[in-house]
Amino acid sequence: MMKSNYNIPTNLLQLLSSEQAYHYKIVPIEAHNGTLVFKSDTPSENLKKELRVVFGKHIKLLQETPENINLYLSTNFRKQSFNKAEDLHYTTDFLEKLLLSAKNIGSSDIHFEPYEHKCRVRFRLDGKLKEHFVIDLSEYPVIINKLKIKAGLDISEKRLPQDGRITVKTSSDEFDIRVSTLPTLHGEKIVLRILSKDANHIDIDDLGFTEQELKTYKEAIKNPNGIVLISGPTGSGKTTTLYATLKLLNDDKTNIVTIEDPIEYTLEGINQVQLKENIGLDFASALRTFLRQDPDIIMVGEIRDVKTANMAIRAALTGHLVLSTIHTNSAWATISRLIDMGIPPFLIASTLNVSIAQRLVRKLCDTCKEEAPVTKSIFPEHFNIPKDLTKHYVAKGCSACYHTGYTGRKAIYEIIPITKTLIPHIKNNDLEIDNYLEEHHISTLKHNAINLVKLGVTSVEEVYALLID
């Protein structure tokens, strides 16, 4: 990990542009009573005079080493996009730049969060939120209204949550944004989810399956009927896995229909339906209608309740392949969850083809990751450290990874095929099947996580939660 903190508060970053920071080799440290305090590797009276003219304030310069100045600059000013405060006053231009900037750096969500005296804007990148801007609270209502109008929402309704959608078109790209508003103490919080429109770039071979897992999964989805269930928390990549599967199964001979909330990808050749619960179009009712549409494959965004689970079972029993997701912590917990919903174990055993759990972990930056010795203190208590794990890598941080220590993410999976040998465990609703998984060489999320640590792909810190029993 980084030995020092080179992050600068967002309100100070907005005092100057990236161009100014790099041109003068300065970093802002304080702003108070009409005085701006900067660090510089070459502080001088001439520099102080020039900055006084540029910023119109009293200037104080502090000495800093060239190495640390470069670290400050690369950590905070690499993104060449409107750090300057005056750029925030023109909300239309600001919003366009904001949306494109978030999309270009690979952000999945943008959060607008109002507080008593300010509104902060955070981007989620590789699963982690980072503050990018601070907006004066007086300007925030105008931004809210602009977003609501673009999303087709009621700008006069501030007491109830609302959901909408924005399509952004550029000369080289087109993408959708899901808009969600939430009334809070100091105003409406808005979250924008950036949706990738085209699923054609998704390839099942690149998701993170091991060779054996991919073989097991492909065998399960080749069945003309049955259920394939993927579990995991929000943001674990379940929808991406489903669309990689649909892309593989999609051909001229197959009728594929989906019901989703929201539709995150588009894929030519499949029939996609947007969930609309306010008019009665929920997962269960859509499934019922789908069965009259002569489908071969049905994708249901999520099994949330017993009605949807029963309809999925019925569809599988009548010769359809059903793909869906469910919120559980492991592949085996999915089976227990279905039993808790009231689905008879014999129906689960006869219709479920495979149960999958997945997570996304950040990958260490290859440019700066550092080797470190293995010590017991870095692992959870009672975790049995594998004997062949003699070294690991830690995140350090450099300009290539924005000083986070990580670049990109990788999926890890736990895949349990439903076989004759597993049926007794399903009927008994066994809580623990670790011995069964070990006997049949089925890797758990924990095993796959520690394997990525051995390979130097990720860090112990990143998979710590998966290693806890």
C-alpha positions as CSV (number, residue, x, y, z in Angstrom):
1,M,0.0,0.0,0.0
2,M,1.0,3.6,-0.4
3,K,3.2,4.8,2.4
4,S,2.0,8.4,2.2
5,N,-1.3,10.1,1.3
6,Y,-1.0,12.2,-1.8
7,N,-4.7,12.9,-2.2
8,I,-5.8,16.5,-2.2
9,P,-9.3,17.5,-1.0
10,T,-11.7,18.1,-3.9
11,N,-12.5,21.7,-2.9
12,L,-8.8,22.6,-3.3
13,L,-8.5,20.7,-6.6
14,Q,-11.2,22.9,-8.1
15,L,-9.1,26.0,-7.4
16,L,-7.0,25.4,-10.5
17,S,-7.0,23.5,-13.7
18,S,-4.8,20.5,-14.6
19,E,-2.9,22.7,-17.1
20,Q,-2.1,25.3,-14.4
21,A,-1.0,22.6,-11.9
22,Y,1.4,21.0,-14.4
23,H,2.6,24.3,-15.9
24,Y,3.6,25.8,-12.6
25,K,4.4,22.5,-10.8
26,I,2.3,23.5,-7.8
27,V,-0.2,21.6,-5.6
28,P,-2.9,23.4,-3.4
29,I,-2.6,22.7,0.3
30,E,-4.8,25.4,2.0
31,A,-7.2,28.2,1.2
32,H,-8.3,30.6,3.9
33,N,-8.9,34.3,4.5
34,G,-8.0,35.3,0.9
35,T,-4.7,33.3,0.9
36,L,-3.8,30.3,-1.2
37,V,-1.1,28.0,0.0
38,F,0.7,25.9,-2.6
39,K,3.6,23.4,-2.5
40,S,6.3,23.8,-5.1
41,D,9.7,22.2,-5.8
42,T,11.1,25.7,-6.8
43,P,9.4,28.3,-4.7
44,S,10.5,31.9,-5.6
45,E,9.3,35.5,-5.4
46,N,8.7,35.5,-9.2
47,L,6.5,32.5,-9.1
48,K,4.6,34.0,-6.1
49,K,4.0,37.2,-8.1
50,E,2.8,35.4,-11.2
51,L,0.4,33.2,-9.2
52,R,-0.9,36.3,-7.4
53,V,-1.9,37.8,-10.8
54,V,-3.4,34.5,-12.0
55,F,-5.5,33.8,-8.9
56,G,-6.1,37.3,-7.6
57,K,-5.2,36.3,-4.0
58,H,-2.3,36.4,-1.6
59,I,0.0,33.4,-2.3
60,K,2.1,31.4,0.1
61,L,4.6,28.8,-1.2
62,L,6.0,25.8,0.7
63,Q,9.0,23.8,-0.3
64,E,8.5,20.2,-1.5
65,T,10.7,17.7,-3.2
66,P,10.4,17.2,-7.0
67,E,9.5,13.6,-6.5
68,N,6.6,14.4,-4.1
69,I,5.3,17.2,-6.4
70,N,5.2,14.7,-9.3
71,L,3.3,12.2,-7.0
72,Y,0.8,14.9,-6.0
73,L,0.3,15.9,-9.6
74,S,-0.1,12.4,-11.1
75,T,-2.4,11.3,-8.2
76,N,-4.8,14.3,-8.5
77,F,-4.5,16.0,-11.9
78,R,-4.2,13.2,-14.4
79,K,-7.7,13.6,-15.6
80,Q,-7.7,16.6,-17.8
81,S,-11.3,17.6,-17.1
82,F,-12.8,20.7,-15.6
83,N,-11.1,20.8,-12.2
84,K,-11.5,24.6,-12.3
85,A,-14.4,26.0,-10.3
86,E,-15.7,28.4,-12.9
87,D,-16.4,25.4,-15.3
88,L,-19.1,24.3,-12.9
89,H,-21.3,27.4,-13.4
90,Y,-22.7,26.3,-16.8
91,T,-24.7,23.2,-15.9
92,T,-25.5,22.0,-19.4
93,D,-21.9,21.9,-20.5
94,F,-20.9,20.6,-17.1
95,L,-23.3,17.7,-17.3
96,E,-22.2,16.7,-20.8
97,K,-18.6,16.8,-19.8
98,L,-19.3,14.9,-16.6
99,L,-21.2,12.0,-18.3
100,L,-18.6,11.6,-21.0
101,S,-15.7,11.8,-18.6
102,A,-17.2,9.1,-16.4
103,K,-17.9,6.9,-19.4
104,N,-14.4,7.3,-20.8
105,I,-12.6,6.4,-17.6
106,G,-14.8,3.3,-17.1
107,S,-16.9,4.5,-14.2
108,S,-20.1,2.5,-13.6
109,D,-22.0,5.0,-11.4
110,I,-22.1,8.8,-10.7
111,H,-23.4,9.9,-7.3
112,F,-24.7,13.4,-6.6
113,E,-25.0,13.8,-2.8
114,P,-26.4,17.0,-1.3
115,Y,-25.4,18.0,2.3
116,E,-26.0,21.1,4.4
117,H,-23.5,23.4,2.7
118,K,-22.3,21.6,-0.5
119,C,-23.0,18.8,-2.9
120,R,-20.3,16.3,-3.7
121,V,-20.0,14.2,-6.9
122,R,-18.5,10.8,-6.7
123,F,-17.6,8.3,-9.4
124,R,-17.5,4.5,-8.8
125,L,-14.5,3.0,-10.6
126,D,-13.6,-0.7,-10.2
127,G,-16.2,-1.0,-7.5
128,K,-14.9,1.8,-5.3
129,L,-16.3,5.4,-4.9
130,K,-14.0,8.4,-5.2
131,E,-15.0,12.0,-4.8
132,H,-14.4,14.0,-8.0
133,F,-16.1,17.4,-7.6
134,V,-17.8,19.6,-5.0
135,I,-20.7,21.8,-6.2
136,D,-22.1,24.8,-4.4
137,L,-25.5,23.9,-3.0
138,S,-27.1,26.9,-4.7
139,E,-26.2,25.5,-8.1
140,Y,-27.4,22.0,-7.4
141,P,-31.2,22.5,-8.0
142,V,-30.4,23.6,-11.6
143,I,-28.4,20.4,-12.2
144,I,-31.2,18.3,-10.7
145,N,-33.7,19.8,-13.0
146,K,-31.5,19.4,-16.1
147,L,-31.0,15.7,-15.2
148,K,-34.8,15.2,-14.6
149,I,-35.7,16.8,-17.9
150,K,-33.2,14.6,-19.8
151,A,-34.6,11.5,-18.0
152,G,-38.3,12.4,-18.5
153,L,-39.0,12.8,-14.8
154,D,-41.3,15.2,-13.0
155,I,-39.2,18.2,-11.9
156,S,-41.9,19.4,-9.4
157,E,-41.9,16.0,-7.5
158,K,-39.3,16.2,-4.8
159,R,-41.0,14.1,-2.1
160,L,-41.0,10.7,-3.8
161,P,-38.2,8.6,-5.4
162,Q,-38.3,8.6,-9.2
163,D,-36.6,6.5,-11.9
164,G,-35.8,7.4,-15.5
165,R,-33.4,6.9,-18.3
166,I,-31.1,9.0,-20.5
167,T,-29.6,8.1,-23.9
168,V,-26.3,9.9,-24.6
169,K,-25.1,10.0,-28.2
170,T,-21.7,11.2,-29.4
171,S,-20.0,11.0,-32.8
172,S,-18.3,7.7,-31.8
173,D,-20.5,6.2,-29.1
174,E,-24.0,5.7,-27.7
175,F,-24.9,4.6,-24.2
176,D,-27.8,4.7,-21.8
177,I,-27.9,6.0,-18.2
178,R,-30.3,4.9,-15.6
179,V,-31.4,7.8,-13.3
180,S,-32.6,7.2,-9.8
181,T,-33.6,10.1,-7.4
182,L,-34.0,9.8,-3.6
183,P,-35.3,12.5,-1.3
184,T,-32.8,13.1,1.6
185,L,-32.6,15.5,4.5
186,H,-30.8,18.2,2.4
187,G,-32.3,17.5,-1.0
188,E,-32.6,14.9,-3.6
189,K,-29.7,12.5,-4.1
190,I,-29.3,11.3,-7.6
191,V,-27.4,8.2,-8.8
192,L,-26.6,7.7,-12.5
193,R,-25.9,4.1,-13.6
194,I,-23.9,4.0,-16.9
195,L,-25.2,1.1,-19.0
196,S,-23.1,-0.4,-21.8
197,K,-25.5,-0.8,-24.7
198,D,-23.8,-3.4,-26.9
199,A,-23.2,-6.9,-25.6
200,N,-21.3,-8.0,-28.7
201,H,-17.9,-7.2,-27.1
202,I,-18.6,-9.6,-24.2
203,D,-17.0,-13.0,-24.6
204,I,-17.6,-15.9,-22.2
205,D,-14.0,-17.1,-22.6
206,D,-12.7,-13.8,-21.1
207,L,-14.8,-13.5,-18.0
208,G,-12.6,-15.4,-15.6
209,F,-13.8,-19.0,-15.6
210,T,-11.1,-21.6,-15.2
211,E,-10.8,-24.2,-17.9
212,Q,-12.7,-26.8,-15.9
213,E,-15.4,-24.3,-14.8
214,L,-16.0,-23.2,-18.3
215,K,-16.4,-26.8,-19.5
216,T,-18.9,-27.5,-16.6
217,Y,-20.8,-24.3,-17.4
218,K,-21.0,-24.9,-21.1
219,E,-22.3,-28.4,-20.5
220,A,-25.0,-27.0,-18.3
221,I,-26.3,-24.4,-20.8
222,K,-26.3,-26.9,-23.6
223,N,-29.3,-28.7,-22.0
224,P,-32.5,-27.7,-23.9
225,N,-34.3,-27.3,-20.6
226,G,-33.6,-26.6,-17.0
227,I,-32.5,-23.6,-14.9
228,V,-29.2,-21.9,-14.6
229,L,-28.9,-19.7,-11.5
230,I,-26.2,-17.1,-10.9
231,S,-25.9,-15.6,-7.4
232,G,-23.9,-12.7,-6.0
233,P,-24.3,-9.3,-4.5
234,T,-25.2,-6.2,-6.6
235,G,-22.4,-5.2,-8.9
236,S,-20.7,-8.6,-9.0
237,G,-21.1,-9.0,-12.8
238,K,-24.0,-11.4,-12.9
239,T,-25.7,-9.6,-15.8
240,T,-22.5,-9.6,-17.8
241,T,-22.2,-13.4,-17.3
242,L,-25.8,-13.9,-18.4
243,Y,-25.3,-11.8,-21.6
244,A,-22.1,-13.6,-22.4
245,T,-24.2,-16.8,-22.2
246,L,-27.0,-15.4,-24.3
247,K,-24.5,-14.3,-26.9
248,L,-23.1,-17.9,-27.1
249,L,-26.6,-19.4,-27.4
250,N,-28.0,-16.8,-29.8
251,D,-28.6,-18.1,-33.3
252,D,-31.2,-18.1,-36.1
253,K,-32.8,-21.3,-34.8
254,T,-33.4,-20.1,-31.3
255,N,-36.2,-17.9,-29.8
256,I,-34.7,-16.0,-26.8
257,V,-36.8,-13.7,-24.7
258,T,-35.7,-11.7,-21.6
259,I,-37.4,-9.7,-18.8
260,E,-35.0,-7.3,-17.1
261,D,-34.8,-4.3,-14.7
262,P,-33.1,-2.5,-16.2
263,I,-32.1,-3.6,-19.7
264,E,-28.3,-3.1,-19.4
265,Y,-27.2,-4.5,-22.7
266,T,-28.7,-4.8,-26.2
267,L,-28.0,-7.9,-28.3
268,E,-29.4,-8.3,-31.8
269,G,-31.5,-11.4,-32.2
270,I,-33.0,-11.6,-28.8
271,N,-36.4,-10.1,-27.6
272,Q,-35.9,-7.9,-24.5
273,V,-38.7,-6.7,-22.3
274,Q,-38.3,-3.9,-19.6
275,L,-39.9,-4.6,-16.3
276,K,-42.8,-2.3,-15.4
277,E,-44.2,-3.2,-12.0
278,N,-46.3,-0.1,-11.8
279,I,-48.6,-1.4,-14.5
280,G,-48.4,-5.1,-13.4
281,L,-45.6,-6.3,-15.7
282,D,-43.4,-8.1,-13.1
283,F,-41.1,-11.0,-13.5
284,A,-43.8,-13.6,-12.7
285,S,-46.4,-12.2,-15.1
286,A,-43.9,-11.7,-17.9
287,L,-42.8,-15.4,-17.5
288,R,-46.4,-16.5,-17.7
289,T,-46.8,-14.6,-21.0
290,F,-43.4,-15.8,-22.3
291,L,-44.6,-19.4,-22.2
292,R,-47.2,-18.4,-24.9
293,Q,-44.6,-16.9,-27.1
294,D,-43.0,-20.2,-28.1
295,P,-39.6,-19.5,-26.5
296,D,-36.6,-21.8,-26.4
297,I,-34.6,-19.8,-23.9
298,I,-35.9,-17.4,-21.2
299,M,-33.7,-15.0,-19.3
300,V,-35.3,-13.5,-16.1
301,G,-33.3,-10.6,-14.5
302,E,-33.8,-11.8,-11.0
303,I,-35.8,-14.4,-8.9
304,R,-37.1,-12.2,-6.1
305,D,-40.1,-14.1,-4.8
306,V,-41.8,-17.4,-4.7
307,K,-44.2,-16.5,-7.6
308,T,-41.2,-15.9,-9.9
309,A,-39.4,-19.1,-8.7
310,N,-42.5,-21.2,-9.3
311,M,-42.9,-19.8,-12.8
312,A,-39.2,-20.5,-13.6
313,I,-39.7,-24.1,-12.3
314,R,-42.8,-24.5,-14.5
315,A,-41.0,-23.1,-17.6
316,A,-38.1,-25.5,-17.0
317,L,-40.5,-28.5,-16.6
318,T,-42.2,-27.7,-19.9
319,G,-39.0,-27.8,-21.9
320,H,-37.4,-24.4,-21.7
321,L,-34.0,-23.2,-20.6
322,V,-34.3,-20.5,-18.0
323,L,-31.4,-18.2,-17.0
324,S,-31.6,-16.0,-14.0
325,T,-30.0,-14.5,-10.9
326,I,-30.6,-14.7,-7.2
327,H,-29.2,-12.9,-4.2
328,T,-27.3,-15.5,-2.0
329,N,-23.8,-15.7,-0.7
330,S,-22.7,-19.0,-2.3
331,A,-23.8,-21.5,-4.9
332,W,-25.0,-23.9,-2.3
333,A,-26.9,-21.2,-0.4
334,T,-29.0,-20.7,-3.6
335,I,-30.5,-24.2,-3.2
336,S,-31.3,-23.5,0.5
337,R,-32.9,-20.2,-0.6
338,L,-35.2,-22.0,-3.1
339,I,-36.2,-24.5,-0.4
340,D,-36.9,-21.6,2.0
341,M,-39.2,-20.1,-0.7
342,G,-41.2,-23.3,-0.5
343,I,-39.9,-25.0,-3.7
344,P,-39.9,-28.8,-3.1
345,P,-36.4,-30.2,-3.1
346,F,-37.3,-32.9,-5.7
347,L,-38.3,-30.1,-8.1
348,I,-35.1,-28.3,-7.5
349,A,-33.1,-31.5,-8.1
350,S,-35.0,-32.2,-11.4
351,T,-35.0,-28.7,-12.9
352,L,-31.7,-27.0,-11.7
353,N,-28.8,-27.6,-14.1
354,V,-26.2,-25.6,-12.3
355,S,-25.8,-23.2,-9.4
356,I,-23.2,-20.5,-9.7
357,A,-21.8,-17.8,-7.3
358,Q,-19.6,-15.1,-8.5
359,R,-17.6,-12.0,-7.3
360,L,-15.5,-9.3,-8.9
361,V,-12.1,-8.6,-7.5
362,R,-9.7,-5.8,-8.5
363,K,-6.6,-6.7,-10.3
364,L,-3.2,-5.5,-9.0
365,C,-1.4,-2.9,-11.2
366,D,1.4,-4.8,-13.0
367,T,3.5,-1.6,-13.1
368,C,3.8,-1.0,-9.4
369,K,2.7,-4.1,-7.4
370,E,5.3,-5.2,-4.8
371,E,6.2,-8.6,-3.6
372,A,5.9,-9.2,0.1
373,P,6.4,-12.2,2.5
374,V,3.5,-14.1,3.8
375,T,2.7,-13.5,7.5
376,K,-0.3,-14.9,9.5
377,S,-1.3,-11.3,10.5
378,I,-2.5,-10.4,7.0
379,F,-5.1,-13.2,6.9
380,P,-8.3,-13.6,8.8
381,E,-8.2,-15.4,12.1
382,H,-8.3,-19.3,11.8
383,F,-7.6,-19.2,8.1
384,N,-5.4,-22.1,7.0
385,I,-2.7,-20.6,4.9
386,P,-1.7,-22.9,2.0
387,K,1.8,-24.3,2.4
388,D,2.7,-23.4,-1.2
389,L,1.7,-19.7,-0.6
390,T,5.2,-18.3,0.3
391,K,4.8,-14.9,-1.2
392,H,2.1,-12.4,-2.2
393,Y,1.8,-9.0,-3.8
394,V,0.6,-5.8,-2.3
395,A,-0.9,-2.7,-4.0
396,K,1.5,0.3,-4.0
397,G,0.1,2.9,-6.4
398,C,1.6,4.7,-9.4
399,S,0.6,7.2,-12.1
400,A,-0.6,4.3,-14.3
401,C,-3.3,3.2,-11.8
402,Y,-4.2,6.7,-10.4
403,H,-2.3,5.6,-7.3
404,T,-4.9,3.1,-6.3
405,G,-2.7,0.1,-6.9
406,Y,-5.3,-1.6,-9.0
407,T,-6.3,-1.6,-12.7
408,G,-9.5,-3.4,-13.8
409,R,-11.4,-6.3,-12.3
410,K,-11.7,-10.0,-12.8
411,A,-14.6,-12.4,-12.0
412,I,-14.2,-15.4,-9.8
413,Y,-16.7,-18.2,-9.8
414,E,-18.0,-21.1,-7.7
415,I,-19.9,-23.6,-9.9
416,I,-21.9,-26.6,-8.6
417,P,-23.4,-28.8,-11.3
418,I,-26.5,-30.7,-10.1
419,T,-25.7,-34.4,-10.4
420,K,-27.2,-37.6,-9.1
421,T,-24.6,-37.7,-6.3
422,L,-25.7,-34.2,-5.1
423,I,-29.5,-35.0,-5.0
424,P,-29.5,-36.5,-1.5
425,H,-27.8,-33.4,-0.1
426,I,-30.5,-31.3,-1.8
427,K,-33.3,-33.4,-0.4
428,N,-31.8,-33.2,3.1
429,N,-31.1,-29.4,2.7
430,D,-27.6,-30.0,4.1
431,L,-26.1,-26.8,5.5
432,E,-22.5,-27.8,4.9
433,I,-21.2,-29.7,1.8
434,D,-17.5,-28.8,2.0
435,N,-16.5,-32.5,2.0
436,Y,-18.7,-33.1,-1.1
437,L,-17.1,-30.2,-3.0
438,E,-13.6,-31.3,-2.1
439,E,-14.3,-34.9,-3.1
440,H,-15.6,-33.8,-6.5
441,H,-12.9,-31.3,-7.1
442,I,-15.3,-28.3,-7.1
443,S,-13.4,-25.0,-6.3
444,T,-15.1,-22.6,-4.0
445,L,-15.0,-18.8,-4.2
446,K,-12.4,-19.0,-1.4
447,H,-10.2,-21.4,-3.2
448,N,-10.3,-19.4,-6.4
449,A,-9.6,-16.2,-4.5
450,I,-6.5,-17.6,-2.9
451,N,-5.3,-18.9,-6.3
452,L,-5.5,-15.4,-7.7
453,V,-3.4,-14.3,-4.7
454,K,-0.8,-17.0,-5.5
455,L,-0.7,-15.9,-9.1
456,G,-0.1,-12.3,-8.1
457,V,-3.3,-11.2,-9.9
458,T,-4.9,-9.7,-6.8
459,S,-4.0,-9.0,-3.2
460,V,-5.0,-10.6,0.1
461,E,-6.6,-7.3,1.1
462,E,-8.9,-7.4,-1.9
463,V,-10.2,-11.0,-1.2
464,Y,-10.1,-10.8,2.6
465,A,-13.9,-11.0,2.9
466,L,-14.0,-14.2,0.9
467,L,-11.4,-15.8,3.1
468,I,-13.5,-15.4,6.3
469,D,-15.4,-18.5,7.3
